[in-house]
Amino acid sequence: MRNQFYILISHFLVFLFLGINLPILSAQLLPRQPKMVDYTDLFTIKTEEDDGPIQFDPTREMDDLLRFAQARVDPMKRNLKTDQFINRYFPYSETRLMKNGDIYYLKFYYEKYLNTLTECLDIARNQPLEFITSRRDFFKHSTMETRKEKRIYWRKFDKKRNELIAHFFEFRQYIIPAISTEISMILQEEHLPALTYSMNQMENLDQSPLEVMIYSNRELGLPERKDSRIAGLSIISKCDNVFTSGSPAVRNAYPGLRGSNKGLTVHLRLFEDGVTLSHELGHLYYLYHKWEEYVEYIQRKGKNYEPGGHGPDDPSGLAARMTEEGKMPF
């Protein structure tokens, strides 16, 4: 057994007062630092397309992007490695119900940045304007005839450049989480492919596909446990007769955690491994199939219910431990 301590928090009072939803949040507390994953092998992932499996080379396709995310770069010079990553990994994410939530944010903010970059370059095209251009240099080298023309033009460029900087850093902050999430998902599928397959087959209670969004977080903690070091956290709630991770009860209790109105959510620390993700998916897998049984279990335990969900007879905790060990709960 790995030296790990797990907790499951159930907001049972919310269920009693509202009568319509019981959010269950599972968090994994570990006395270790996040493990940097060795992903130098070539991963092959099968798809249903006619052209055969897609081969992903994380060393080639992710390392360059990581270096870009950590380097000082010019926002006016587009990085095509980001295009390559998004164009290869985003379409694959669209084929799964278990999705890399961070790559959706990366794509959104990247497109927002590119639109601003195009506008900025259009302004700068006919004048000696680069990202580092100062007002003094512009006024000195500009070919415009009057100072008024220069002033109007400079204000327009400087405003768009500041907008570009803001959008650039919005986009860049999602590069590392998007890569981290993709690596964790690849390693999880290697660890327990049967669980990956099962999570990608689930339907919500209204017969719509039940998505599971995976996110990596630079900081991950529980509001009521300020000193906790959390490796993984999963959210599931039943509200308005569908499974969700975006119910009012969840949003009120955990306003800082991203969720999905008609899907489930897993949050990880940066560069967590496939075992950690399997653990969190194990909770969700059990609760999806045995929701009513688990509600009855909490009611039976009453005050003896052990916050954390890993009491000696807790079935959700048992399911999570089994998926850690590479076994399906049932």
C-alpha positions as CSV (number, residue, x, y, z in Angstrom):
1,M,0.0,0.0,0.0
2,R,1.2,3.5,-0.8
3,N,1.5,5.9,2.1
4,Q,-1.5,7.9,1.4
5,F,-4.4,9.4,3.3
6,Y,-7.7,10.0,1.6
7,I,-10.8,11.9,2.6
8,L,-14.3,12.1,1.2
9,I,-16.5,15.0,2.2
10,S,-20.2,14.7,1.9
11,H,-22.4,17.8,2.4
12,F,-25.3,15.8,3.9
13,L,-27.0,18.9,5.5
14,V,-27.4,20.3,2.0
15,F,-29.2,17.2,1.0
16,L,-31.5,17.4,4.0
17,F,-32.4,21.1,3.6
18,L,-32.6,21.3,-0.2
19,G,-34.0,17.8,-0.7
20,I,-32.8,17.7,-4.3
21,N,-29.0,17.4,-4.5
22,L,-26.3,15.8,-2.6
23,P,-22.8,16.9,-3.7
24,I,-20.0,14.6,-2.9
25,L,-16.5,15.8,-3.2
26,S,-13.6,13.4,-2.9
27,A,-10.2,14.7,-2.2
28,Q,-6.9,12.8,-2.1
29,L,-4.4,14.1,0.5
30,L,-0.8,12.9,0.0
31,P,2.3,13.5,2.2
32,R,4.4,13.7,-0.9
33,Q,5.4,16.3,-3.5
34,P,3.9,16.0,-7.0
35,K,5.9,13.5,-9.1
36,M,7.3,14.7,-12.3
37,V,6.3,12.1,-14.9
38,D,8.7,10.5,-17.4
39,Y,6.8,10.6,-20.6
40,T,9.6,9.9,-23.0
41,D,8.0,6.8,-24.5
42,L,5.9,7.0,-27.7
43,F,2.2,6.6,-26.8
44,T,-0.2,5.2,-29.4
45,I,-3.9,5.9,-28.9
46,K,-6.5,4.2,-31.0
47,T,-9.3,6.1,-32.6
48,E,-12.3,5.1,-34.7
49,E,-11.1,7.0,-37.7
50,D,-10.3,5.1,-40.9
51,D,-6.7,6.3,-41.0
52,G,-5.7,4.1,-38.0
53,P,-4.4,5.0,-34.6
54,I,-2.9,8.4,-33.7
55,Q,0.6,8.3,-32.5
56,F,1.5,10.9,-29.9
57,D,5.1,11.7,-29.1
58,P,5.0,13.7,-25.9
59,T,8.7,14.4,-25.9
60,R,8.6,16.1,-29.3
61,E,5.2,17.7,-29.0
62,M,5.1,18.7,-25.4
63,D,8.6,19.5,-24.3
64,D,9.0,22.4,-26.8
65,L,5.7,23.8,-25.7
66,L,6.7,23.6,-22.0
67,R,10.0,25.4,-22.8
68,F,7.9,28.1,-24.6
69,A,5.6,28.4,-21.6
70,Q,8.6,29.0,-19.2
71,A,10.7,31.3,-21.5
72,R,10.6,35.0,-22.0
73,V,9.2,35.5,-25.4
74,D,7.9,38.2,-27.7
75,P,4.0,38.2,-27.7
76,M,4.2,39.7,-31.3
77,K,5.9,36.5,-32.6
78,R,3.5,33.6,-32.8
79,N,4.5,30.2,-31.5
80,L,3.4,27.5,-33.9
81,K,4.2,24.7,-31.4
82,T,0.9,25.7,-29.7
83,D,-0.9,25.2,-33.0
84,Q,0.6,21.8,-33.3
85,F,-0.4,20.7,-29.8
86,I,-4.0,22.1,-30.0
87,N,-4.5,20.7,-33.5
88,R,-3.5,17.2,-32.5
89,Y,-4.8,16.8,-29.0
90,F,-8.0,18.9,-29.0
91,P,-9.7,16.8,-31.8
92,Y,-8.8,13.6,-29.9
93,S,-10.3,15.1,-26.7
94,E,-13.5,15.7,-28.7
95,T,-13.8,11.9,-29.3
96,R,-13.9,11.1,-25.6
97,L,-16.4,11.7,-22.8
98,M,-13.4,11.9,-20.5
99,K,-12.0,15.3,-21.6
100,N,-8.9,17.5,-21.0
101,G,-10.7,20.5,-19.6
102,D,-7.5,22.6,-19.7
103,I,-7.0,22.2,-23.4
104,Y,-10.5,23.8,-23.9
105,Y,-9.3,26.8,-21.9
106,L,-6.0,26.8,-23.8
107,K,-7.8,26.8,-27.1
108,F,-10.2,29.6,-26.1
109,Y,-7.5,31.9,-24.9
110,Y,-5.1,31.1,-27.7
111,E,-7.7,32.1,-30.3
112,K,-8.4,35.2,-28.3
113,Y,-4.7,36.0,-28.2
114,L,-4.3,35.3,-32.0
115,N,-7.2,37.7,-32.9
116,T,-5.6,40.5,-30.8
117,L,-2.1,39.7,-32.3
118,T,-3.6,40.1,-35.9
119,E,-5.1,43.4,-34.9
120,C,-1.8,44.6,-33.3
121,L,0.3,43.5,-36.4
122,D,-2.2,45.3,-38.7
123,I,-1.6,48.5,-36.8
124,A,2.2,48.1,-36.7
125,R,2.6,47.0,-40.3
126,N,3.3,50.4,-41.9
127,Q,5.4,51.9,-39.1
128,P,8.7,50.9,-37.3
129,L,6.8,49.2,-34.5
130,E,8.0,46.1,-32.6
131,F,6.9,44.8,-29.2
132,I,9.8,46.6,-27.5
133,T,9.3,49.9,-29.3
134,S,9.3,52.9,-26.9
135,R,7.3,56.1,-27.5
136,R,10.5,58.1,-27.9
137,D,11.8,55.7,-30.6
138,F,8.5,55.7,-32.4
139,F,8.3,59.5,-32.5
140,K,12.0,59.6,-33.7
141,H,11.7,57.1,-36.5
142,S,8.1,57.4,-37.7
143,T,7.6,58.7,-41.2
144,M,4.3,60.5,-40.3
145,E,4.4,64.2,-41.1
146,T,2.7,65.8,-38.0
147,R,3.1,65.2,-34.3
148,K,-0.7,64.9,-34.0
149,E,-0.7,62.0,-36.4
150,K,2.1,60.3,-34.5
151,R,0.3,60.8,-31.2
152,I,-3.0,59.3,-32.4
153,Y,-1.2,56.4,-34.1
154,W,1.0,55.7,-31.0
155,R,-2.0,55.7,-28.6
156,K,-3.8,53.2,-30.9
157,F,-0.8,50.9,-31.0
158,D,0.0,51.2,-27.3
159,K,-3.5,50.4,-26.3
160,K,-3.7,47.3,-28.6
161,R,-0.2,46.2,-27.4
162,N,-1.4,46.3,-23.8
163,E,-4.4,44.3,-24.7
164,L,-2.2,41.8,-26.5
165,I,0.0,41.4,-23.5
166,A,-3.0,40.7,-21.3
167,H,-4.4,38.1,-23.7
168,F,-1.0,36.5,-24.2
169,F,-0.5,35.8,-20.6
170,E,-4.1,34.6,-20.2
171,F,-3.4,32.0,-22.9
172,R,0.1,31.1,-21.7
173,Q,-1.0,30.3,-18.2
174,Y,-3.0,27.3,-19.5
175,I,-0.1,25.7,-21.4
176,I,1.4,23.8,-18.5
177,P,-2.0,22.6,-17.0
178,A,-3.2,21.5,-20.5
179,I,0.0,19.4,-21.0
180,S,-0.1,18.1,-17.4
181,T,-3.7,17.0,-17.8
182,E,-3.0,15.2,-21.1
183,I,-0.1,13.3,-19.6
184,S,-2.1,12.2,-16.6
185,M,-4.9,11.0,-18.8
186,I,-2.4,9.0,-21.0
187,L,-0.9,7.4,-17.9
188,Q,-4.3,6.6,-16.4
189,E,-5.3,4.8,-19.6
190,E,-2.0,2.8,-19.4
191,H,-2.6,2.0,-15.7
192,L,-6.2,0.8,-16.0
193,P,-7.6,0.8,-19.6
194,A,-10.8,-0.9,-18.5
195,L,-11.7,2.1,-16.3
196,T,-10.9,4.5,-19.1
197,Y,-13.2,2.6,-21.4
198,S,-16.0,2.4,-18.9
199,M,-15.9,6.2,-18.1
200,N,-16.1,6.9,-21.8
201,Q,-19.4,4.9,-22.1
202,M,-21.4,6.6,-19.3
203,E,-24.8,8.2,-19.9
204,N,-26.4,10.8,-17.7
205,L,-29.9,10.2,-16.2
206,D,-31.5,12.0,-19.1
207,Q,-29.7,9.7,-21.6
208,S,-27.3,12.4,-22.7
209,P,-23.5,11.6,-22.7
210,L,-22.0,12.1,-19.3
211,E,-18.7,14.0,-19.7
212,V,-15.9,13.9,-17.2
213,M,-13.8,17.1,-17.4
214,I,-10.2,16.7,-16.1
215,Y,-8.3,19.8,-14.9
216,S,-4.7,20.3,-13.5
217,N,-4.2,23.0,-11.0
218,R,-1.1,25.0,-10.0
219,E,-2.6,25.1,-6.5
220,L,-5.2,22.7,-5.2
221,G,-6.7,22.8,-1.7
222,L,-9.9,22.6,0.2
223,P,-11.2,25.9,1.7
224,E,-11.8,24.3,5.1
225,R,-8.3,22.7,5.2
226,K,-5.9,25.6,4.5
227,D,-2.8,23.5,5.1
228,S,-3.9,20.5,3.2
229,R,-1.8,19.2,0.3
230,I,-4.2,17.7,-2.2
231,A,-3.2,15.5,-5.1
232,G,-6.6,14.9,-6.6
233,L,-10.2,15.9,-6.1
234,S,-13.4,14.7,-7.8
235,I,-16.9,16.2,-7.7
236,I,-20.3,14.6,-8.3
237,S,-23.7,15.8,-7.4
238,K,-27.3,14.8,-8.3
239,C,-29.5,17.8,-9.0
240,D,-32.7,18.2,-11.1
241,N,-32.5,14.5,-11.8
242,V,-29.1,14.6,-13.6
243,F,-25.5,14.0,-12.4
244,T,-23.6,17.3,-12.3
245,S,-20.6,19.0,-10.8
246,G,-22.1,22.4,-11.2
247,S,-25.1,22.3,-8.9
248,P,-26.0,25.3,-6.7
249,A,-24.8,23.4,-3.7
250,V,-21.4,22.7,-5.2
251,R,-21.0,26.3,-6.5
252,N,-21.9,27.7,-3.1
253,A,-19.5,25.4,-1.2
254,Y,-16.6,25.5,-3.7
255,P,-16.9,28.7,-5.8
256,G,-13.3,28.5,-7.0
257,L,-13.6,25.0,-8.5
258,R,-14.6,24.6,-12.1
259,G,-17.5,22.3,-12.7
260,S,-19.8,21.2,-15.5
261,N,-23.6,21.6,-15.4
262,K,-24.2,18.2,-17.0
263,G,-20.9,16.4,-16.4
264,L,-18.5,15.4,-13.6
265,T,-15.2,16.9,-12.7
266,V,-11.8,15.8,-11.5
267,H,-9.1,18.2,-10.3
268,L,-5.5,17.2,-10.1
269,R,-2.2,18.8,-9.0
270,L,0.2,19.5,-11.8
271,F,1.9,16.4,-13.2
272,E,0.0,13.9,-11.1
273,D,0.3,10.3,-12.3
274,G,-2.2,7.8,-13.7
275,V,-2.7,6.1,-10.3
276,T,-4.0,9.3,-8.7
277,L,-6.4,10.0,-11.6
278,S,-7.6,6.4,-11.5
279,H,-8.3,6.8,-7.7
280,E,-10.5,9.8,-8.4
281,L,-12.2,8.1,-11.3
282,G,-12.8,5.1,-9.0
283,H,-14.9,7.3,-6.7
284,L,-16.9,8.7,-9.6
285,Y,-17.4,5.2,-11.2
286,Y,-18.8,3.8,-8.0
287,L,-21.0,6.8,-7.2
288,Y,-22.4,6.9,-10.8
289,H,-23.4,3.2,-10.6
290,K,-24.4,3.1,-6.9
291,W,-25.6,6.5,-6.0
292,E,-28.8,5.6,-4.2
293,E,-27.0,2.8,-2.3
294,Y,-24.3,5.2,-1.1
295,V,-26.9,7.8,0.0
296,E,-28.5,5.0,2.1
297,Y,-25.1,4.1,3.4
298,I,-24.5,7.6,4.7
299,Q,-28.0,7.7,6.2
300,R,-27.3,4.4,8.0
301,K,-24.0,5.6,9.3
302,G,-25.5,8.8,10.6
303,K,-23.1,10.5,13.0
304,N,-20.7,7.5,12.6
305,Y,-20.2,8.3,8.9
306,E,-16.5,9.0,8.7
307,P,-15.8,12.2,6.7
308,G,-13.4,11.1,4.1
309,G,-15.2,8.1,2.7
310,H,-12.3,5.7,3.6
311,G,-13.7,4.1,6.7
312,P,-13.3,0.4,7.1
313,D,-16.6,-0.4,5.3
314,D,-16.9,2.6,3.0
315,P,-17.7,1.3,-0.5
316,S,-16.6,4.4,-2.3
317,G,-13.2,4.4,-0.7
318,L,-12.9,0.7,-1.5
319,A,-13.7,1.3,-5.1
320,A,-11.0,4.1,-5.3
321,R,-8.4,1.9,-3.7
322,M,-9.2,-0.9,-6.1
323,T,-8.7,1.3,-9.2
324,E,-5.4,2.5,-7.7
325,E,-4.3,-1.2,-7.6
326,G,-5.4,-1.6,-11.3
327,K,-8.6,-3.4,-10.6
328,M,-12.2,-2.6,-11.6
329,P,-14.5,-2.2,-8.6
330,F,-17.2,-4.4,-10.2
